């Protein structure tokens, strides 16, 4: 018997492989977006913000020392402590809060943009708090100059003011995150607002958000007044409010489906699909992804196939149709009798039925390309068919 050597996989000569390049591209775009926000904002917002902060400082100081403060020069505050001494306080870029504001804006655009309006509200609140805290810092520095001279003003600004600015920036960031992320009443939902409470163990996969510990007491929070509720109740039109609610419901995954028995899951799938594939698309995609009962998956594929007339309104609807096509093509002619009808109880008399489901045959991998200077590694073959794990050894009833 002759053993032939297996050629080693040849790596492309480039520094970055194609798969790594696809993963690095979004990161590079986020970094470029953050840099653009900082550069453009510093170029065009620094001047107006400096002048606004200097004017506000002069107006507040004039309340304590009438006639001894002037703001005739934009971005500067003239103070007259007495004895012919004049202090010209210039609000520079380092004195302003522009750096902290631009940093929080870049973080919101790059990291928290998935929260949309929640992230915008958190950013506006954090910026307002930063402006107020920075104004207090400038006011205390100016008061130190009025009381003890320009030396005290510089000392307070350079030492105490720097620590003050760092603490204000950190506090503004924490406030922004606190407002942007879900509240305590929504702690059992992930950052996208999808329901994750009491997720079944078979659906407990990485990346599905927060999961409450087993045995933890869960009490329904009392109804409280929120800004969002007031907007939907009194400000937004009823049509727009219903549209936003339907959009959020389409992206919510109801993990409570996984706790139902097979017959209950089938009934729930039919109920969700009856409202349209786009109404509860996230929950239907979760059933197709994590459910392991062939009867439930057969019912889901049948419901999707019966609604081919519905328009593809979202990428999840397209994913459902592609999955149903692959699932039905993987079945054999002898398996069509196992499909549960609309009015049939899939699990009669409380006994479980086992349906043999044919899987799509995976084509053999192509032979490796000969190693050469300009050869590329073979690309992976992707398929929309449901990836199946090796079948478990279950004892068949006799």
Short mmCIF file of the C-alpha atoms (twelve columns), coordinates in Angstrom:
data_MODEL
# 
_entry.id   MODEL 
# 
loop_
_atom_site.group_PDB 
_atom_site.id 
_atom_site.type_symbol 
_atom_site.label_atom_id 
_atom_site.label_alt_id 
_atom_site.label_comp_id 
_atom_site.label_asym_id 
_atom_site.label_seq_id 
_atom_site.Cartn_x 
_atom_site.Cartn_y 
_atom_site.Cartn_z 
_atom_site.pdbx_PDB_model_num 
ATOM 1   C CA . UNK A 1   0.000   0.000  0.000  1 
ATOM 2   C CA . UNK A 2   1.371   3.357  -1.022 1 
ATOM 3   C CA . UNK A 3   0.748   6.367  1.146  1 
ATOM 4   C CA . UNK A 4   0.567   9.608  -0.753 1 
ATOM 5   C CA . UNK A 5   1.516   12.806 1.066  1 
ATOM 6   C CA . UNK A 6   -1.316  15.238 1.627  1 
ATOM 7   C CA . UNK A 7   -0.445  18.710 0.353  1 
ATOM 8   C CA . UNK A 8   -0.458  21.341 3.074  1 
ATOM 9   C CA . UNK A 9   -2.987  24.134 2.884  1 
ATOM 10  C CA . UNK A 10  -1.457  27.042 1.095  1 
ATOM 11  C CA . UNK A 11  -1.914  30.448 2.635  1 
ATOM 12  C CA . UNK A 12  -2.383  33.510 0.522  1 
ATOM 13  C CA . UNK A 13  0.692   35.741 0.436  1 
ATOM 14  C CA . UNK A 14  -1.184  38.823 1.739  1 
ATOM 15  C CA . UNK A 15  -0.808  40.065 5.283  1 
ATOM 16  C CA . UNK A 16  -4.576  39.947 5.918  1 
ATOM 17  C CA . UNK A 17  -6.638  36.956 4.875  1 
ATOM 18  C CA . UNK A 18  -10.017 37.400 3.288  1 
ATOM 19  C CA . UNK A 19  -11.990 36.279 6.333  1 
ATOM 20  C CA . UNK A 20  -9.964  38.511 8.641  1 
ATOM 21  C CA . UNK A 21  -10.399 41.402 6.252  1 
ATOM 22  C CA . UNK A 22  -14.176 41.058 6.360  1 
ATOM 23  C CA . UNK A 23  -14.103 41.112 10.142 1 
ATOM 24  C CA . UNK A 24  -11.681 44.036 10.323 1 
ATOM 25  C CA . UNK A 25  -13.626 46.192 7.878  1 
ATOM 26  C CA . UNK A 26  -16.498 47.087 10.292 1 
ATOM 27  C CA . UNK A 27  -13.981 47.867 13.028 1 
ATOM 28  C CA . UNK A 28  -12.013 50.122 10.692 1 
ATOM 29  C CA . UNK A 29  -15.203 51.902 9.609  1 
ATOM 30  C CA . UNK A 30  -16.209 52.489 13.248 1 
ATOM 31  C CA . UNK A 31  -12.772 53.917 14.038 1 
ATOM 32  C CA . UNK A 32  -12.946 56.161 10.978 1 
ATOM 33  C CA . UNK A 33  -16.413 57.352 12.009 1 
ATOM 34  C CA . UNK A 34  -15.230 58.169 15.547 1 
ATOM 35  C CA . UNK A 35  -12.185 60.038 14.213 1 
ATOM 36  C CA . UNK A 36  -14.339 61.990 11.753 1 
ATOM 37  C CA . UNK A 37  -16.774 63.018 14.510 1 
ATOM 38  C CA . UNK A 38  -13.923 64.235 16.721 1 
ATOM 39  C CA . UNK A 39  -12.077 66.127 13.966 1 
ATOM 40  C CA . UNK A 40  -15.111 67.763 12.360 1 
ATOM 41  C CA . UNK A 41  -16.684 68.603 15.714 1 
ATOM 42  C CA . UNK A 42  -13.479 70.124 17.076 1 
ATOM 43  C CA . UNK A 43  -13.068 72.180 13.914 1 
ATOM 44  C CA . UNK A 44  -16.544 73.670 13.732 1 
ATOM 45  C CA . UNK A 45  -18.049 73.428 17.247 1 
ATOM 46  C CA . UNK A 46  -15.177 74.547 19.472 1 
ATOM 47  C CA . UNK A 47  -15.490 78.269 18.693 1 
ATOM 48  C CA . UNK A 48  -19.254 78.655 19.216 1 
ATOM 49  C CA . UNK A 49  -19.184 76.519 22.369 1 
ATOM 50  C CA . UNK A 50  -16.304 78.552 23.859 1 
ATOM 51  C CA . UNK A 51  -18.130 81.805 23.232 1 
ATOM 52  C CA . UNK A 52  -21.347 80.415 24.727 1 
ATOM 53  C CA . UNK A 53  -19.586 79.209 27.878 1 
ATOM 54  C CA . UNK A 54  -17.734 82.524 28.294 1 
ATOM 55  C CA . UNK A 55  -20.968 84.498 27.886 1 
ATOM 56  C CA . UNK A 56  -22.769 82.274 30.413 1 
ATOM 57  C CA . UNK A 57  -19.900 82.653 32.890 1 
ATOM 58  C CA . UNK A 58  -20.007 86.444 32.590 1 
ATOM 59  C CA . UNK A 59  -23.762 86.525 33.114 1 
ATOM 60  C CA . UNK A 60  -23.559 84.462 36.302 1 
ATOM 61  C CA . UNK A 61  -20.578 86.435 37.674 1 
ATOM 62  C CA . UNK A 62  -22.445 89.677 37.047 1 
ATOM 63  C CA . UNK A 63  -25.051 88.515 39.556 1 
ATOM 64  C CA . UNK A 64  -22.404 88.307 42.297 1 
ATOM 65  C CA . UNK A 65  -20.307 91.325 41.239 1 
ATOM 66  C CA . UNK A 66  -22.444 93.846 39.309 1 
ATOM 67  C CA . UNK A 67  -20.404 96.207 37.144 1 
ATOM 68  C CA . UNK A 68  -17.122 94.361 37.703 1 
ATOM 69  C CA . UNK A 69  -17.431 91.743 34.958 1 
ATOM 70  C CA . UNK A 70  -17.506 92.303 31.188 1 
ATOM 71  C CA . UNK A 71  -17.743 89.998 28.178 1 
ATOM 72  C CA . UNK A 72  -17.124 92.418 25.333 1 
ATOM 73  C CA . UNK A 73  -14.580 90.102 23.710 1 
ATOM 74  C CA . UNK A 74  -16.038 86.774 22.473 1 
ATOM 75  C CA . UNK A 75  -14.592 83.823 24.350 1 
ATOM 76  C CA . UNK A 76  -13.086 86.028 27.118 1 
ATOM 77  C CA . UNK A 77  -14.253 87.369 30.480 1 
ATOM 78  C CA . UNK A 78  -12.788 90.596 31.909 1 
ATOM 79  C CA . UNK A 79  -12.854 90.681 35.720 1 
ATOM 80  C CA . UNK A 80  -12.026 93.680 37.974 1 
ATOM 81  C CA . UNK A 81  -11.302 92.411 41.519 1 
ATOM 82  C CA . UNK A 82  -10.293 95.876 42.755 1 
ATOM 83  C CA . UNK A 83  -7.239  98.069 43.313 1 
ATOM 84  C CA . UNK A 84  -6.864  98.588 39.575 1 
ATOM 85  C CA . UNK A 85  -6.219  94.879 38.878 1 
ATOM 86  C CA . UNK A 86  -7.678  93.435 35.667 1 
ATOM 87  C CA . UNK A 87  -7.924  89.670 35.058 1 
ATOM 88  C CA . UNK A 88  -8.503  88.536 31.490 1 
ATOM 89  C CA . UNK A 89  -9.932  84.989 31.719 1 
ATOM 90  C CA . UNK A 90  -9.823  83.283 28.318 1 
ATOM 91  C CA . UNK A 91  -11.962 80.200 27.838 1 
ATOM 92  C CA . UNK A 92  -9.692  77.998 25.720 1 
ATOM 93  C CA . UNK A 93  -10.434 74.623 24.155 1 
ATOM 94  C CA . UNK A 94  -8.996  72.871 27.216 1 
ATOM 95  C CA . UNK A 95  -11.247 74.948 29.488 1 
ATOM 96  C CA . UNK A 96  -14.300 74.118 27.408 1 
ATOM 97  C CA . UNK A 97  -16.234 70.857 27.581 1 
ATOM 98  C CA . UNK A 98  -15.894 70.240 23.840 1 
ATOM 99  C CA . UNK A 99  -13.495 67.298 24.247 1 
ATOM 100 C CA . UNK A 100 -15.822 65.437 26.610 1 
ATOM 101 C CA . UNK A 101 -18.865 66.169 24.449 1 
ATOM 102 C CA . UNK A 102 -17.153 64.908 21.300 1 
ATOM 103 C CA . UNK A 103 -15.907 61.786 23.104 1 
ATOM 104 C CA . UNK A 104 -19.396 60.868 24.283 1 
ATOM 105 C CA . UNK A 105 -20.823 61.583 20.828 1 
ATOM 106 C CA . UNK A 106 -18.259 59.298 19.178 1 
ATOM 107 C CA . UNK A 107 -18.967 56.522 21.699 1 
ATOM 108 C CA . UNK A 108 -22.691 56.821 21.089 1 
ATOM 109 C CA . UNK A 109 -22.303 56.695 17.306 1 
ATOM 110 C CA . UNK A 110 -19.917 53.725 17.364 1 
ATOM 111 C CA . UNK A 111 -20.902 51.593 20.362 1 
ATOM 112 C CA . UNK A 112 -24.487 52.455 21.345 1 
ATOM 113 C CA . UNK A 113 -26.055 53.289 17.996 1 
ATOM 114 C CA . UNK A 114 -28.092 50.079 18.110 1 
ATOM 115 C CA . UNK A 115 -30.292 51.632 20.814 1 
ATOM 116 C CA . UNK A 116 -31.287 54.473 18.436 1 
ATOM 117 C CA . UNK A 117 -33.617 56.900 20.239 1 
ATOM 118 C CA . UNK A 118 -32.583 55.612 23.661 1 
ATOM 119 C CA . UNK A 119 -28.942 56.324 22.809 1 
ATOM 120 C CA . UNK A 120 -29.845 59.800 21.521 1 
ATOM 121 C CA . UNK A 121 -31.741 60.608 24.705 1 
ATOM 122 C CA . UNK A 122 -28.869 59.392 26.859 1 
ATOM 123 C CA . UNK A 123 -26.387 61.465 24.851 1 
ATOM 124 C CA . UNK A 124 -28.445 64.657 25.146 1 
ATOM 125 C CA . UNK A 125 -28.858 64.189 28.897 1 
ATOM 126 C CA . UNK A 126 -25.148 63.482 29.390 1 
ATOM 127 C CA . UNK A 127 -24.139 66.517 27.314 1 
ATOM 128 C CA . UNK A 128 -26.455 68.751 29.348 1 
ATOM 129 C CA . UNK A 129 -24.949 67.467 32.601 1 
ATOM 130 C CA . UNK A 130 -21.417 67.995 31.241 1 
ATOM 131 C CA . UNK A 131 -22.178 71.597 30.271 1 
ATOM 132 C CA . UNK A 132 -23.605 72.354 33.724 1 
ATOM 133 C CA . UNK A 133 -20.668 70.759 35.574 1 
ATOM 134 C CA . UNK A 134 -18.122 72.519 33.378 1 
ATOM 135 C CA . UNK A 135 -19.906 75.821 33.967 1 
ATOM 136 C CA . UNK A 136 -19.669 75.239 37.721 1 
ATOM 137 C CA . UNK A 137 -15.931 74.550 37.333 1 
ATOM 138 C CA . UNK A 138 -15.388 77.786 35.404 1 
ATOM 139 C CA . UNK A 139 -17.466 79.709 37.934 1 
ATOM 140 C CA . UNK A 140 -15.452 78.399 40.897 1 
ATOM 141 C CA . UNK A 141 -12.193 79.223 39.104 1 
ATOM 142 C CA . UNK A 142 -13.407 82.766 38.389 1 
ATOM 143 C CA . UNK A 143 -14.546 83.244 41.994 1 
ATOM 144 C CA . UNK A 144 -11.117 82.101 43.216 1 
ATOM 145 C CA . UNK A 145 -9.568  84.749 40.970 1 
ATOM 146 C CA . UNK A 146 -11.913 87.435 42.278 1 
ATOM 147 C CA . UNK A 147 -11.101 86.548 45.902 1 
ATOM 148 C CA . UNK A 148 -7.375  85.730 45.868 1 
ATOM 149 C CA . UNK A 149 -6.036  86.978 42.528 1 
ATOM 150 C CA . UNK A 150 -4.994  85.445 39.222 1 
ATOM 151 C CA . UNK A 151 -2.622  82.972 40.893 1 
ATOM 152 C CA . UNK A 152 -5.485  81.298 42.721 1 
ATOM 153 C CA . UNK A 153 -7.476  81.217 39.488 1 
ATOM 154 C CA . UNK A 154 -4.683  79.398 37.637 1 
ATOM 155 C CA . UNK A 155 -4.073  77.017 40.559 1 
ATOM 156 C CA . UNK A 156 -7.737  76.045 40.834 1 
ATOM 157 C CA . UNK A 157 -8.092  75.686 37.062 1 
ATOM 158 C CA . UNK A 158 -4.973  73.552 36.540 1 
ATOM 159 C CA . UNK A 159 -5.252  71.187 39.489 1 
ATOM 160 C CA . UNK A 160 -8.703  71.023 40.995 1 
ATOM 161 C CA . UNK A 161 -10.365 71.843 37.676 1 
ATOM 162 C CA . UNK A 162 -8.587  69.002 35.872 1 
ATOM 163 C CA . UNK A 163 -9.747  66.417 38.402 1 
ATOM 164 C CA . UNK A 164 -13.201 67.989 38.285 1 
ATOM 165 C CA . UNK A 165 -13.290 67.635 34.493 1 
ATOM 166 C CA . UNK A 166 -12.241 63.969 34.616 1 
ATOM 167 C CA . UNK A 167 -14.888 63.169 37.216 1 
ATOM 168 C CA . UNK A 168 -17.527 65.058 35.219 1 
ATOM 169 C CA . UNK A 169 -16.650 63.179 32.032 1 
ATOM 170 C CA . UNK A 170 -16.816 59.810 33.785 1 
ATOM 171 C CA . UNK A 171 -20.088 60.742 35.467 1 
ATOM 172 C CA . UNK A 172 -21.578 61.892 32.176 1 
ATOM 173 C CA . UNK A 173 -20.584 58.641 30.523 1 
ATOM 174 C CA . UNK A 174 -22.165 56.569 33.294 1 
ATOM 175 C CA . UNK A 175 -25.346 58.622 33.111 1 
ATOM 176 C CA . UNK A 176 -25.476 58.161 29.349 1 
ATOM 177 C CA . UNK A 177 -25.104 54.387 29.684 1 
ATOM 178 C CA . UNK A 178 -27.656 54.288 32.511 1 
ATOM 179 C CA . UNK A 179 -30.274 56.050 30.397 1 
ATOM 180 C CA . UNK A 180 -29.432 54.204 27.184 1 
ATOM 181 C CA . UNK A 181 -29.562 50.661 28.554 1 
ATOM 182 C CA . UNK A 182 -32.835 49.041 29.675 1 
ATOM 183 C CA . UNK A 183 -34.247 49.890 33.079 1 
ATOM 184 C CA . UNK A 184 -34.427 47.526 36.032 1 
ATOM 185 C CA . UNK A 185 -37.952 46.498 35.072 1 
ATOM 186 C CA . UNK A 186 -36.571 45.327 31.720 1 
ATOM 187 C CA . UNK A 187 -33.542 43.552 33.146 1 
ATOM 188 C CA . UNK A 188 -34.671 40.278 31.597 1 
ATOM 189 C CA . UNK A 189 -34.382 41.716 28.098 1 
ATOM 190 C CA . UNK A 190 -31.248 42.211 26.065 1 
ATOM 191 C CA . UNK A 191 -30.056 45.539 24.684 1 
ATOM 192 C CA . UNK A 192 -32.300 45.150 21.637 1 
ATOM 193 C CA . UNK A 193 -35.429 44.772 23.771 1 
ATOM 194 C CA . UNK A 194 -35.980 41.071 23.042 1 
ATOM 195 C CA . UNK A 195 -37.564 38.953 25.766 1 
ATOM 196 C CA . UNK A 196 -35.093 36.573 27.429 1 
ATOM 197 C CA . UNK A 197 -36.828 35.698 30.696 1 
ATOM 198 C CA . UNK A 198 -36.831 32.000 31.671 1 
ATOM 199 C CA . UNK A 199 -35.135 30.944 28.476 1 
ATOM 200 C CA . UNK A 200 -35.189 27.129 28.100 1 
ATOM 201 C CA . UNK A 201 -31.916 25.261 28.396 1 
ATOM 202 C CA . UNK A 202 -32.135 24.037 24.807 1 
ATOM 203 C CA . UNK A 203 -32.215 27.671 23.645 1 
ATOM 204 C CA . UNK A 204 -29.547 28.893 26.070 1 
ATOM 205 C CA . UNK A 205 -26.930 29.641 23.457 1 
ATOM 206 C CA . UNK A 206 -24.197 32.306 23.685 1 
ATOM 207 C CA . UNK A 207 -25.098 35.768 22.499 1 
ATOM 208 C CA . UNK A 208 -28.779 35.734 23.414 1 
ATOM 209 C CA . UNK A 209 -28.577 38.353 26.137 1 
ATOM 210 C CA . UNK A 210 -29.162 38.281 29.877 1 
ATOM 211 C CA . UNK A 211 -30.665 35.252 31.573 1 
ATOM 212 C CA . UNK A 212 -32.095 35.432 35.070 1 
ATOM 213 C CA . UNK A 213 -30.707 32.853 37.540 1 
ATOM 214 C CA . UNK A 214 -32.853 29.832 38.200 1 
ATOM 215 C CA . UNK A 215 -35.005 30.151 41.301 1 
ATOM 216 C CA . UNK A 216 -34.771 33.936 41.385 1 
ATOM 217 C CA . UNK A 217 -38.026 35.547 42.445 1 
ATOM 218 C CA . UNK A 218 -39.631 37.350 39.555 1 
ATOM 219 C CA . UNK A 219 -42.323 39.809 40.433 1 
ATOM 220 C CA . UNK A 220 -44.195 41.773 37.851 1 
ATOM 221 C CA . UNK A 221 -43.266 45.441 38.262 1 
ATOM 222 C CA . UNK A 222 -46.048 47.843 39.002 1 
ATOM 223 C CA . UNK A 223 -47.217 50.166 36.294 1 
ATOM 224 C CA . UNK A 224 -45.349 53.437 36.367 1 
ATOM 225 C CA . UNK A 225 -45.308 56.587 34.318 1 
ATOM 226 C CA . UNK A 226 -42.485 56.818 31.785 1 
ATOM 227 C CA . UNK A 227 -41.510 59.373 29.172 1 
ATOM 228 C CA . UNK A 228 -42.011 56.785 26.434 1 
ATOM 229 C CA . UNK A 229 -45.500 55.994 27.671 1 
ATOM 230 C CA . UNK A 230 -46.433 59.675 27.802 1 
ATOM 231 C CA . UNK A 231 -45.159 60.191 24.251 1 
ATOM 232 C CA . UNK A 232 -47.177 57.246 22.933 1 
ATOM 233 C CA . UNK A 233 -50.257 58.316 24.876 1 
ATOM 234 C CA . UNK A 234 -50.428 62.059 24.299 1 
ATOM 235 C CA . UNK A 235 -47.877 63.140 21.653 1 
ATOM 236 C CA . UNK A 236 -47.472 60.545 18.932 1 
ATOM 237 C CA . UNK A 237 -50.358 59.840 16.557 1 
ATOM 238 C CA . UNK A 238 -52.145 56.567 17.153 1 
ATOM 239 C CA . UNK A 239 -51.142 55.246 13.745 1 
ATOM 240 C CA . UNK A 240 -47.458 55.953 14.341 1 
ATOM 241 C CA . UNK A 241 -47.642 54.469 17.846 1 
ATOM 242 C CA . UNK A 242 -49.134 51.235 16.516 1 
ATOM 243 C CA . UNK A 243 -46.474 51.076 13.822 1 
ATOM 244 C CA . UNK A 244 -43.649 51.458 16.341 1 
ATOM 245 C CA . UNK A 245 -45.214 48.829 18.613 1 
ATOM 246 C CA . UNK A 246 -45.553 46.398 15.703 1 
ATOM 247 C CA . UNK A 247 -41.935 47.006 14.710 1 
ATOM 248 C CA . UNK A 248 -40.715 46.250 18.225 1 
ATOM 249 C CA . UNK A 249 -42.897 43.148 18.436 1 
ATOM 250 C CA . UNK A 250 -41.452 41.865 15.154 1 
ATOM 251 C CA . UNK A 251 -37.961 42.018 16.654 1 
ATOM 252 C CA . UNK A 252 -38.890 40.442 20.011 1 
ATOM 253 C CA . UNK A 253 -38.050 36.790 20.663 1 
ATOM 254 C CA . UNK A 254 -40.554 35.062 22.936 1 
ATOM 255 C CA . UNK A 255 -38.420 32.411 24.623 1 
ATOM 256 C CA . UNK A 256 -41.402 31.121 26.577 1 
ATOM 257 C CA . UNK A 257 -42.259 29.026 23.513 1 
ATOM 258 C CA . UNK A 258 -39.422 26.666 24.363 1 
ATOM 259 C CA . UNK A 259 -41.049 25.682 27.675 1 
ATOM 260 C CA . UNK A 260 -44.216 24.395 25.986 1 
ATOM 261 C CA . UNK A 261 -44.673 20.739 24.982 1 
ATOM 262 C CA . UNK A 262 -44.502 19.750 21.332 1 
ATOM 263 C CA . UNK A 263 -48.248 20.179 20.795 1 
ATOM 264 C CA . UNK A 264 -48.171 23.577 22.490 1 
ATOM 265 C CA . UNK A 265 -45.236 24.733 20.395 1 
ATOM 266 C CA . UNK A 266 -47.004 23.662 17.208 1 
ATOM 267 C CA . UNK A 267 -50.150 25.543 18.221 1 
ATOM 268 C CA . UNK A 268 -48.089 28.598 19.126 1 
ATOM 269 C CA . UNK A 269 -46.235 28.508 15.800 1 
ATOM 270 C CA . UNK A 270 -49.535 28.385 13.912 1 
ATOM 271 C CA . UNK A 271 -50.870 31.269 15.977 1 
ATOM 272 C CA . UNK A 272 -47.807 33.425 15.297 1 
ATOM 273 C CA . UNK A 273 -47.722 32.601 11.601 1 
ATOM 274 C CA . UNK A 274 -51.428 33.371 11.227 1 
ATOM 275 C CA . UNK A 275 -50.673 37.049 11.908 1 
ATOM 276 C CA . UNK A 276 -48.163 37.126 9.057  1 
ATOM 277 C CA . UNK A 277 -44.517 36.135 8.784  1 
ATOM 278 C CA . UNK A 278 -43.382 39.697 9.413  1 
ATOM 279 C CA . UNK A 279 -45.448 40.252 12.572 1 
ATOM 280 C CA . UNK A 280 -43.430 37.851 14.783 1 
ATOM 281 C CA . UNK A 281 -40.474 37.114 12.533 1 
ATOM 282 C CA . UNK A 282 -37.869 37.051 15.319 1 
ATOM 283 C CA . UNK A 283 -39.757 34.396 17.308 1 
ATOM 284 C CA . UNK A 284 -40.271 32.252 14.198 1 
ATOM 285 C CA . UNK A 285 -36.570 32.486 13.332 1 
ATOM 286 C CA . UNK A 286 -35.748 31.438 16.907 1 
ATOM 287 C CA . UNK A 287 -37.988 28.371 16.568 1 
ATOM 288 C CA . UNK A 288 -36.305 27.428 13.281 1 
ATOM 289 C CA . UNK A 289 -32.881 27.912 14.834 1 
ATOM 290 C CA . UNK A 290 -33.151 26.284 18.263 1 
ATOM 291 C CA . UNK A 291 -36.054 23.851 18.191 1 
ATOM 292 C CA . UNK A 292 -35.078 20.185 17.760 1 
ATOM 293 C CA . UNK A 293 -38.476 18.507 17.395 1 
ATOM 294 C CA . UNK A 294 -39.065 17.450 13.763 1 
ATOM 295 C CA . UNK A 295 -42.836 17.816 14.121 1 
ATOM 296 C CA . UNK A 296 -42.512 21.437 15.236 1 
ATOM 297 C CA . UNK A 297 -40.112 22.205 12.406 1 
ATOM 298 C CA . UNK A 298 -42.393 20.467 9.897  1 
ATOM 299 C CA . UNK A 299 -45.302 22.610 11.072 1 
ATOM 300 C CA . UNK A 300 -43.218 25.784 10.802 1 
ATOM 301 C CA . UNK A 301 -42.080 24.920 7.287  1 
ATOM 302 C CA . UNK A 302 -45.653 24.139 6.245  1 
ATOM 303 C CA . UNK A 303 -46.945 27.456 7.608  1 
ATOM 304 C CA . UNK A 304 -44.193 29.380 5.817  1 
ATOM 305 C CA . UNK A 305 -44.858 27.550 2.549  1 
ATOM 306 C CA . UNK A 306 -48.563 28.389 2.799  1 
ATOM 307 C CA . UNK A 307 -47.763 32.114 2.890  1 
ATOM 308 C CA . UNK A 308 -45.650 32.578 -0.208 1 
ATOM 309 C CA . UNK A 309 -47.911 35.440 -1.286 1 
ATOM 310 C CA . UNK A 310 -46.718 37.667 1.585  1 
ATOM 311 C CA . UNK A 311 -44.148 40.315 0.618  1 
ATOM 312 C CA . UNK A 312 -40.603 40.084 1.956  1 
ATOM 313 C CA . UNK A 313 -40.593 43.072 4.278  1 
ATOM 314 C CA . UNK A 314 -37.509 42.204 6.333  1 
ATOM 315 C CA . UNK A 315 -34.386 40.119 6.147  1 
ATOM 316 C CA . UNK A 316 -35.810 37.744 8.760  1 
ATOM 317 C CA . UNK A 317 -38.725 36.951 6.453  1 
ATOM 318 C CA . UNK A 318 -36.261 36.123 3.679  1 
ATOM 319 C CA . UNK A 319 -34.317 33.911 6.094  1 
ATOM 320 C CA . UNK A 320 -37.512 32.063 7.038  1 
ATOM 321 C CA . UNK A 321 -38.361 31.345 3.415  1 
ATOM 322 C CA . UNK A 322 -34.873 30.147 2.608  1 
ATOM 323 C CA . UNK A 323 -34.887 27.905 5.663  1 
ATOM 324 C CA . UNK A 324 -38.308 26.438 4.800  1 
ATOM 325 C CA . UNK A 325 -37.179 25.730 1.255  1 
ATOM 326 C CA . UNK A 326 -34.087 23.877 2.462  1 
ATOM 327 C CA . UNK A 327 -36.060 21.961 5.100  1 
ATOM 328 C CA . UNK A 328 -38.759 20.804 2.680  1 
ATOM 329 C CA . UNK A 329 -36.241 19.863 -0.003 1 
ATOM 330 C CA . UNK A 330 -34.411 17.718 2.528  1 
ATOM 331 C CA . UNK A 331 -37.486 15.572 3.117  1 
ATOM 332 C CA . UNK A 332 -38.208 12.413 1.232  1 
ATOM 333 C CA . UNK A 333 -41.520 11.377 -0.361 1 
ATOM 334 C CA . UNK A 334 -42.179 8.913  2.460  1 
ATOM 335 C CA . UNK A 335 -41.948 11.695 5.048  1 
ATOM 336 C CA . UNK A 336 -44.859 13.728 3.686  1 
ATOM 337 C CA . UNK A 337 -47.325 11.659 5.688  1 
ATOM 338 C CA . UNK A 338 -45.660 12.814 8.905  1 
ATOM 339 C CA . UNK A 339 -46.648 16.435 8.318  1 
ATOM 340 C CA . UNK A 340 -49.346 17.399 10.863 1 
ATOM 341 C CA . UNK A 341 -52.504 18.802 9.380  1 
ATOM 342 C CA . UNK A 342 -53.984 22.097 10.551 1 
ATOM 343 C CA . UNK A 343 -56.728 20.438 12.583 1 
ATOM 344 C CA . UNK A 344 -54.880 17.335 13.708 1 
ATOM 345 C CA . UNK A 345 -53.425 16.854 17.164 1 
ATOM 346 C CA . UNK A 346 -49.732 16.180 16.527 1 
ATOM 347 C CA . UNK A 347 -49.290 14.267 19.792 1 
ATOM 348 C CA . UNK A 348 -52.422 12.123 20.360 1 
ATOM 349 C CA . UNK A 349 -53.143 10.523 23.735 1 
ATOM 350 C CA . UNK A 350 -50.084 12.141 25.278 1 
ATOM 351 C CA . UNK A 351 -47.655 9.803  23.457 1 
ATOM 352 C CA . UNK A 352 -44.743 11.153 21.511 1 
ATOM 353 C CA . UNK A 353 -44.355 10.448 17.820 1 
ATOM 354 C CA . UNK A 354 -40.965 10.150 16.193 1 
ATOM 355 C CA . UNK A 355 -40.764 11.287 12.588 1 
ATOM 356 C CA . UNK A 356 -37.758 10.435 10.491 1 
ATOM 357 C CA . UNK A 357 -36.639 13.570 8.670  1 
ATOM 358 C CA . UNK A 358 -34.226 13.286 5.786  1 
ATOM 359 C CA . UNK A 359 -31.356 15.704 5.831  1 
ATOM 360 C CA . UNK A 360 -29.794 17.430 2.871  1 
ATOM 361 C CA . UNK A 361 -26.812 15.557 1.608  1 
ATOM 362 C CA . UNK A 362 -23.699 17.606 2.136  1 
ATOM 363 C CA . UNK A 363 -21.544 17.590 -1.010 1 
ATOM 364 C CA . UNK A 364 -18.008 16.290 -0.564 1 
ATOM 365 C CA . UNK A 365 -15.351 18.956 -0.224 1 
ATOM 366 C CA . UNK A 366 -13.502 19.823 -3.422 1 
ATOM 367 C CA . UNK A 367 -9.975  18.498 -3.833 1 
ATOM 368 C CA . UNK A 368 -7.327  20.877 -2.580 1 
ATOM 369 C CA . UNK A 369 -5.852  23.142 -5.213 1 
ATOM 370 C CA . UNK A 370 -2.229  22.563 -6.084 1 
ATOM 371 C CA . UNK A 371 0.109   24.732 -4.119 1 
ATOM 372 C CA . UNK A 372 1.325   27.568 -6.232 1 
ATOM 373 C CA . UNK A 373 2.431   31.104 -5.946 1 
ATOM 374 C CA . UNK A 374 -0.846  32.681 -7.006 1 
ATOM 375 C CA . UNK A 375 -3.228  30.008 -5.741 1 
ATOM 376 C CA . UNK A 376 -5.903  30.846 -3.186 1 
ATOM 377 C CA . UNK A 377 -7.285  28.620 -0.439 1 
ATOM 378 C CA . UNK A 378 -10.642 27.067 -1.349 1 
ATOM 379 C CA . UNK A 379 -13.581 29.057 0.003  1 
ATOM 380 C CA . UNK A 380 -16.022 27.414 2.365  1 
ATOM 381 C CA . UNK A 381 -19.302 26.265 0.902  1 
ATOM 382 C CA . UNK A 382 -22.219 27.969 2.586  1 
ATOM 383 C CA . UNK A 383 -25.723 26.527 2.654  1 
ATOM 384 C CA . UNK A 384 -29.085 27.793 3.832  1 
ATOM 385 C CA . UNK A 385 -30.073 24.296 4.942  1 
ATOM 386 C CA . UNK A 386 -30.404 23.695 8.653  1 
ATOM 387 C CA . UNK A 387 -27.074 22.384 10.025 1 
ATOM 388 C CA . UNK A 388 -27.784 19.193 11.865 1 
ATOM 389 C CA . UNK A 389 -25.752 17.671 14.660 1 
ATOM 390 C CA . UNK A 390 -25.038 13.919 14.661 1 
ATOM 391 C CA . UNK A 391 -28.259 12.056 15.556 1 
ATOM 392 C CA . UNK A 392 -28.584 10.989 19.143 1 
ATOM 393 C CA . UNK A 393 -28.800 7.323  19.998 1 
ATOM 394 C CA . UNK A 394 -32.416 7.047  21.046 1 
ATOM 395 C CA . UNK A 395 -34.106 3.782  21.828 1 
ATOM 396 C CA . UNK A 396 -36.810 3.134  19.256 1 
ATOM 397 C CA . UNK A 397 -40.096 1.765  20.673 1 
ATOM 398 C CA . UNK A 398 -40.925 -1.741 19.557 1 
# 
